[in-house]
């Protein structure tokens, strides 16, 4: 073997050795984690922990970044996007959109506050677009969308009209707004996925869709898998958690039927971990949840 050929082959073998070879049994769904479990952490440190736990993406609550979206400068947004790129973690989208500022309310009978709140929502759309492409904006925020100062019907109309008014801007920033059904104990506006889908259909815009959250199903009357199959055409995002807010696998909820529907329908969106009980700590929650997802996928038949 010539000296030049020897070095060429040696270099090639060294390059191959550094490649990350495909997992023998890779996960089939894309998993992200909601970042408020890491709220007190430095952003870069939290993204590294998310990567190390095996998650593919992160879903960000704006209130963890500051009290007002204007506090996030263009430079900081670019820095966050660069951190995500360097760590190999994708931006899945935003959730808990309207926690701060505290005056936000998108369905109130006070026209001035309502208009101001929807104007703020436009800024959140820009944040979503600045952090990554094809982000999902989960519109939950129960206290900021209830029937304050008007009837439930009027509040629902304000919600529908407001979403329609920002739909084109969302599409221009490659963002999808996913209207989340929430339990009636938390809000009186949109309590089932069926109600959310009716609004989606009334607006008729690709940037306005819905999502499914296991935790927020107290008002549903049908099995979860049937709900997801029935409304799959409008479901763009999934939140996974136990009914009591702990991470999956710590309770008795059977996630498999819904995951089977997602597999049957070739779901390509995010499956996002959202927990409300932070006591085990973010690293343990992330690690144990990914272990659970890996085991769950083995129980699912993929096409």
VOLO-765641 format. One record per residue (C-alpha): residue number from 1; residue in one letter; y, x, z. Coordinates in steps of 0.5 Angstrom, whole numbers. Layout:
N
- vopa|tiro|y|x|z
- NUM|a|Y|X|Z .
...
//
This chain:
303
- vopa|tiro|y|x|z
- 1|x|0|0|0 .
- 2|x|7|3|-2 .
- 3|x|12|4|4 .
- 4|x|17|-1|1 .
- 5|x|11|-6|0 .
- 6|x|9|-5|8 .
- 7|x|16|-6|10 .
- 8|x|17|-12|6 .
- 9|x|11|-15|9 .
- 10|x|12|-13|16 .
- 11|x|19|-16|16 .
- 12|x|16|-23|13 .
- 13|x|11|-23|19 .
- 14|x|16|-22|24 .
- 15|x|20|-28|21 .
- 16|x|14|-32|21 .
- 17|x|13|-31|28 .
- 18|x|20|-33|30 .
- 19|x|19|-40|27 .
- 20|x|18|-46|31 .
- 21|x|12|-49|28 .
- 22|x|11|-56|28 .
- 23|x|7|-59|34 .
- 24|x|0|-61|33 .
- 25|x|2|-68|35 .
- 26|x|9|-69|34 .
- 27|x|13|-75|37 .
- 28|x|14|-80|32 .
- 29|x|20|-84|35 .
- 30|x|27|-80|36 .
- 31|x|29|-80|43 .
- 32|x|35|-79|47 .
- 33|x|38|-80|54 .
- 34|x|44|-83|56 .
- 35|x|48|-78|59 .
- 36|x|51|-81|66 .
- 37|x|45|-78|69 .
- 38|x|48|-71|68 .
- 39|x|55|-74|70 .
- 40|x|57|-68|75 .
- 41|x|54|-63|70 .
- 42|x|58|-58|65 .
- 43|x|57|-61|58 .
- 44|x|54|-55|55 .
- 45|x|49|-54|61 .
- 46|x|47|-62|61 .
- 47|x|46|-61|53 .
- 48|x|41|-55|54 .
- 49|x|37|-59|60 .
- 50|x|37|-65|55 .
- 51|x|34|-60|50 .
- 52|x|29|-57|54 .
- 53|x|26|-63|57 .
- 54|x|25|-65|49 .
- 55|x|30|-70|48 .
- 56|x|32|-70|41 .
- 57|x|39|-73|42 .
- 58|x|44|-75|47 .
- 59|x|48|-82|48 .
- 60|x|55|-81|52 .
- 61|x|58|-86|56 .
- 62|x|66|-84|55 .
- 63|x|68|-85|62 .
- 64|x|64|-79|64 .
- 65|x|69|-75|59 .
- 66|x|75|-78|62 .
- 67|x|79|-84|64 .
- 68|x|82|-85|58 .
- 69|x|80|-83|51 .
- 70|x|86|-80|49 .
- 71|x|85|-74|54 .
- 72|x|80|-71|49 .
- 73|x|83|-67|45 .
- 74|x|81|-66|38 .
- 75|x|80|-59|40 .
- 76|x|75|-61|45 .
- 77|x|72|-66|41 .
- 78|x|70|-60|36 .
- 79|x|68|-56|42 .
- 80|x|63|-62|44 .
- 81|x|60|-62|37 .
- 82|x|59|-55|36 .
- 83|x|55|-55|43 .
- 84|x|51|-60|40 .
- 85|x|50|-57|34 .
- 86|x|48|-50|37 .
- 87|x|43|-53|42 .
- 88|x|40|-57|37 .
- 89|x|41|-64|40 .
- 90|x|44|-70|36 .
- 91|x|49|-74|38 .
- 92|x|46|-81|38 .
- 93|x|52|-85|40 .
- 94|x|56|-88|46 .
- 95|x|55|-93|51 .
- 96|x|59|-96|57 .
- 97|x|65|-97|53 .
- 98|x|70|-100|57 .
- 99|x|69|-98|64 .
- 100|x|75|-94|64 .
- 101|x|81|-95|63 .
- 102|x|80|-101|69 .
- 103|x|85|-106|65 .
- 104|x|80|-106|59 .
- 105|x|78|-113|57 .
- 106|x|76|-116|50 .
- 107|x|75|-123|51 .
- 108|x|81|-125|57 .
- 109|x|85|-131|56 .
- 110|x|91|-126|56 .
- 111|x|93|-125|49 .
- 112|x|97|-118|50 .
- 113|x|91|-115|54 .
- 114|x|86|-117|49 .
- 115|x|90|-114|43 .
- 116|x|91|-108|47 .
- 117|x|83|-107|49 .
- 118|x|81|-108|42 .
- 119|x|86|-103|40 .
- 120|x|83|-98|45 .
- 121|x|76|-100|42 .
- 122|x|79|-97|35 .
- 123|x|80|-90|39 .
- 124|x|73|-91|41 .
- 125|x|71|-91|34 .
- 126|x|74|-85|32 .
- 127|x|71|-81|38 .
- 128|x|64|-84|36 .
- 129|x|66|-81|29 .
- 130|x|69|-75|31 .
- 131|x|63|-73|35 .
- 132|x|58|-74|30 .
- 133|x|55|-78|24 .
- 134|x|52|-85|24 .
- 135|x|53|-86|32 .
- 136|x|51|-93|35 .
- 137|x|56|-96|40 .
- 138|x|53|-100|45 .
- 139|x|57|-106|47 .
- 140|x|55|-108|54 .
- 141|x|61|-107|59 .
- 142|x|59|-114|62 .
- 143|x|66|-114|67 .
- 144|x|70|-113|61 .
- 145|x|67|-118|56 .
- 146|x|66|-124|61 .
- 147|x|70|-131|61 .
- 148|x|76|-129|64 .
- 149|x|82|-134|64 .
- 150|x|78|-138|59 .
- 151|x|72|-142|57 .
- 152|x|65|-138|55 .
- 153|x|66|-141|48 .
- 154|x|73|-139|48 .
- 155|x|71|-132|50 .
- 156|x|65|-132|45 .
- 157|x|70|-133|40 .
- 158|x|75|-128|42 .
- 159|x|69|-123|42 .
- 160|x|67|-125|35 .
- 161|x|74|-125|32 .
- 162|x|75|-118|36 .
- 163|x|68|-115|33 .
- 164|x|70|-117|26 .
- 165|x|77|-114|26 .
- 166|x|74|-107|28 .
- 167|x|68|-107|23 .
- 168|x|71|-104|17 .
- 169|x|74|-98|21 .
- 170|x|67|-97|25 .
- 171|x|64|-97|18 .
- 172|x|69|-92|15 .
- 173|x|67|-87|21 .
- 174|x|60|-88|20 .
- 175|x|59|-92|27 .
- 176|x|55|-98|28 .
- 177|x|57|-103|34 .
- 178|x|51|-106|37 .
- 179|x|52|-112|41 .
- 180|x|48|-112|47 .
- 181|x|45|-118|51 .
- 182|x|46|-118|58 .
- 183|x|43|-122|64 .
- 184|x|47|-128|66 .
- 185|x|48|-125|73 .
- 186|x|52|-120|70 .
- 187|x|56|-123|65 .
- 188|x|57|-130|62 .
- 189|x|58|-128|55 .
- 190|x|52|-126|50 .
- 191|x|46|-127|55 .
- 192|x|40|-127|50 .
- 193|x|39|-123|43 .
- 194|x|38|-129|40 .
- 195|x|46|-131|42 .
- 196|x|48|-123|40 .
- 197|x|44|-124|33 .
- 198|x|48|-131|32 .
- 199|x|55|-127|32 .
- 200|x|52|-121|28 .
- 201|x|50|-127|23 .
- 202|x|57|-130|23 .
- 203|x|61|-124|22 .
- 204|x|56|-121|17 .
- 205|x|58|-114|17 .
- 206|x|53|-108|17 .
- 207|x|57|-104|22 .
- 208|x|56|-110|27 .
- 209|x|49|-111|29 .
- 210|x|45|-111|36 .
- 211|x|40|-108|40 .
- 212|x|34|-109|45 .
- 213|x|35|-106|53 .
- 214|x|28|-108|57 .
- 215|x|33|-108|63 .
- 216|x|37|-113|61 .
- 217|x|32|-119|59 .
- 218|x|32|-123|65 .
- 219|x|35|-129|61 .
- 220|x|30|-128|55 .
- 221|x|24|-134|55 .
- 222|x|19|-130|50 .
- 223|x|15|-124|50 .
- 224|x|19|-118|49 .
- 225|x|15|-116|43 .
- 226|x|16|-123|40 .
- 227|x|23|-122|41 .
- 228|x|24|-115|38 .
- 229|x|19|-117|32 .
- 230|x|23|-124|31 .
- 231|x|30|-120|31 .
- 232|x|28|-113|28 .
- 233|x|33|-114|22 .
- 234|x|39|-114|27 .
- 235|x|36|-109|32 .
- 236|x|39|-102|31 .
- 237|x|38|-99|38 .
- 238|x|33|-99|44 .
- 239|x|34|-98|51 .
- 240|x|28|-96|55 .
- 241|x|28|-97|63 .
- 242|x|24|-101|68 .
- 243|x|27|-107|70 .
- 244|x|29|-105|77 .
- 245|x|33|-99|73 .
- 246|x|28|-93|74 .
- 247|x|26|-89|69 .
- 248|x|19|-91|65 .
- 249|x|13|-90|68 .
- 250|x|15|-91|75 .
- 251|x|14|-99|75 .
- 252|x|9|-104|72 .
- 253|x|13|-106|66 .
- 254|x|8|-105|60 .
- 255|x|12|-102|54 .
- 256|x|7|-101|49 .
- 257|x|7|-108|46 .
- 258|x|15|-107|44 .
- 259|x|13|-100|42 .
- 260|x|8|-102|37 .
- 261|x|12|-107|34 .
- 262|x|17|-101|33 .
- 263|x|12|-97|30 .
- 264|x|9|-103|25 .
- 265|x|16|-104|23 .
- 266|x|17|-97|22 .
- 267|x|23|-97|26 .
- 268|x|28|-90|25 .
- 269|x|33|-91|30 .
- 270|x|34|-88|37 .
- 271|x|30|-90|43 .
- 272|x|34|-88|49 .
- 273|x|33|-87|56 .
- 274|x|38|-91|60 .
- 275|x|37|-91|68 .
- 276|x|41|-93|74 .
- 277|x|37|-90|79 .
- 278|x|39|-83|79 .
- 279|x|36|-81|86 .
- 280|x|30|-76|83 .
- 281|x|35|-72|80 .
- 282|x|37|-71|72 .
- 283|x|32|-66|71 .
- 284|x|26|-69|74 .
- 285|x|28|-76|70 .
- 286|x|28|-73|64 .
- 287|x|22|-69|64 .
- 288|x|18|-75|67 .
- 289|x|20|-79|62 .
- 290|x|19|-75|56 .
- 291|x|12|-74|59 .
- 292|x|11|-82|59 .
- 293|x|14|-83|52 .
- 294|x|9|-78|50 .
- 295|x|3|-81|53 .
- 296|x|6|-88|51 .
- 297|x|6|-86|43 .
- 298|x|-2|-84|44 .
- 299|x|-3|-92|46 .
- 300|x|1|-94|39 .
- 301|x|-2|-95|32 .
- 302|x|3|-92|27 .
- 303|x|2|-94|20 .
//
